[in-house]
């Protein structure tokens, strides 16, 4: 097989796409499906019912598709789905799902998981997400598109992080984070909006102004946080503000990080 180092082990049943590169001492399990042009550097383990999309690169000593670190797991057949063009750096661990959490761990396209990142069972990660060195997402977390999770930060199980949010380094996130939120401090405080990310994305000045006004209402308005979130959508034509409203008023198993007074 072209591109496979002689020391690599590819078990019978594994499906390997075109032009893949599988480096020294890699181990690919029998249920694994690799898309085209996937590269496993060296000493990479890919196991379980795992699929990896085209043009993804997995770096040295990563373990992809092992069973969940969940004592309730009893060997049921669950999956891991990884999209296209991802960069999975050294010593990353990503587990398959559990029956109790839907059975599938998913990672979208164009993500960067830096060295030492852990993605636990049943986590759902969107597109273009960056998780910086040694960040971790506990079981059942949802991380939407374009999120950045800072180094040595942790997402508590079941937490949702809305699209475009940014989590500072050394931060524990115990509650849901609104879209485009800025979270920092050791126990995770909602400290503003990800204005740098919005500007880099080319969001219009009108939408940024609408988001600023919405955040001020969330911070200083009357009533509960849910009341304030519902109000900011009244008559507001900004899609970005509406994303916050939909996120807050949607289903969640946890409460929300709220703006600091």
N, C-alpha and C positions, 0 to 999 in steps of 0.2 A: 504494500500500500504506500503510495507516494506521500512524502512528508511526515512519515511516522518513524521516530527513532527506534532502533532495534531493541532498546531496553524498555520501551513502553509496552504496557499490557492493555490490549483491547479485547474484552471478553466477547464471546459469541453472542450475537443478538444486537450488539451496539450498531447504530446507524450513523455512519460518518459521511458528511457532505463532501462536495467537491473542493479540492485544493485546501483541505485542512492541514494544519501543522500540529503535530503532537510530539512534544519534546521528550527529553530523557526522563525515564523513571515515572512517567505519568501512568495513571490507572483509570481506565474508562469502563464502567460497569455495563452489564448486558441490556439494561433498559434505557440507556442513554441515547439521545438523538442530538447530533451536532449538525448545525446548518452549514452552509458553504463558507469556506474561508475562515472558519473558527481556528484560533490558535491557542493551544495550551503550552505554556512556556516549558517548565520542567517541574517534576515532583508535584504535579497537580492531580488531585483525586476528583473525578466526577462520577457520581454513583446515583442509585435510586432511579425513580421514574422521572428523569430530568431531560428537558429540552433546552438547548442553547441556540439562539438565533444567529443569522449570518453575520460575519465580520466582527464577532465578539472576541476579545483577547482576555485570557485568564492567566494571571502571573503566578510565579513560583509559590509552592506550598499552600495554595488555596484548597479548601475542601468544599465541594459543591454537591448538594443533594443528599447529604447524610440525614439520618432520622432526626426527628425533633428532640430537643432537650426538654421534654415534657414527660413527667412520670405517668401521665394518663395514656400515653401512646403505647399501643399494644401490637404494633406490627402491621396495622392496616395499610392498604396500598394507597398512598397519597403522592402528590406530584410537586414538582418545581418547574416553573416556566420562566425562562429568561429570554428577553427580546434581542433585538439586533443592535450591533455597533456599541456594545457595552465594553467598558474597561474595568476589569475586576483585578485589583492589585494584590500584592503579596499578602498571604496569611488571611485572606477573607474566608469566612464561613457562612454558608447559606443553607438552611434546612428546608426539607419538604414540609407539607402541611399536615394537619391532623383532621380526623373525621369531625371533631367538635368545632373546628374552625372553618369548615368548607372544603378541606382536603387539598388546597392548592396554595402554594406560595408563588407570587408573581413579581417579576421585575420587568419594567417596560423597555423602551429603546433609548439608546444614547446616554446611559447613566455612567457615572464614574464612582466606583466604590474604592476608596483609597485603602492603604495597607491596614490590616487588622480589623476591618469592619465586620460586624456580625448582623445578619438578617435572620430573624427567628421564624418559627413556623407560622404559616397563614398570613404573613405580612404581604401587603399589596403596595408596591412601589410603582409610581407612574413613570413618565418619560423625562429625560434630561435632569434627573435628580443627582445631586452630588452629596455623598456622605464622606466626610473628611476622616482622617486617620483615627482608628479605634472608636468611632461612633458605633452605636448599637440601636437596633430597633427590636423591641421585645415582641412577643407573640401577638398576632392579630392587628398590629398597627396598620394604618393606611397613610401613605405619604403620597400626596398628589404631585402633579407635574411641576417641574422647575423649582423644587425645594432644595435648599442647601442646609445640611445638618453639620454643624461645626465639630471639630475634633474633640474626642473624649467626651462626647455628649451621649445621653441615653434617652430614648423614648419609652415611656412606660407602656405596658401591654394595653391594648385596645385604644390607644391614643390615635387621633386623626390630626394630620398636619395639612392645612389647606394649601392650595397651589400658590407658588410664588413666595412662600414664607421663607424666612431665614432664621436658623437657630444658632446662637453664638456658641463658642467653644466652652467646654467645661460646664455644660448646662444639663440639668435633669428636667425633663418635660413630663409632668404628671397629668396634664390636662390637654384638651384639644386646643389647637392653634388656628386662628382664623386665617383665611387666605391673605397673602401679602403682609402678614404680621412679622414683626421683629421681636424675637425672644432672646433674652439674656439674663444673667445672674444665675447663681448656683442652683436655685430651686425653680428656675424658669419663670420669668416675669414678662408679660406682654408690654414692651417698652416703646412701641411705635409701629411704623410701617417700614417695609423693605423698600425705601425710596430709591436706593442705589440700583436695586434689581429692576424696579419699574422703569427707571430712566434708561438703563441699559437695554431693556426690552423695547424701547421706543414708544412707551405708553404716552398718550397725548397729555398735554398740560391740563386740559379740561377734566380728563379722567383722574389724574393725580389730585387735582383740587377737590373733586367730588369724594375721593377716598379720604383726603385729609379731613373734610367736613364730617364724613361718616365716622371716622375714628374719634373725632372730638365729641360727637354725640354719644358714641359708645362709652367714652370715658367720663363725660360730665353730665349726660342727660338724666332725666328723672326715670324712676321705675327700675324694674329688674333688668339684668343684662339682656334677657330674651325680649322684653318690652322695647328696649332701646334698639336692638337689632331689627326688630320688625318695623320700627318707625323709620329707620334710615332708608328703607326701600320704598317708602311712600312717595310717589311722584318723581323718583330718581331714575333717570334714563341711562345711567352709567352701568354697563355690563359688569364692570369690576366691582362696583358696590353691590350689585345684585348677587354676585358670586358669594360675597360675605353673608348676605341675608340668607341665601339658600343653604349655605354651610351651617350657619348657626341654628336655623329653624328645622334642619333635617334631623334624621335619627342619629343619636350617639349614645354610647354606653358610659360616657364620662362627661364631667362638666367642662367649662372653658376657662382658659387663661383670660383674665380680664385686664383692661388697661390700668396702669398705676395712676392713682390720683396725684 
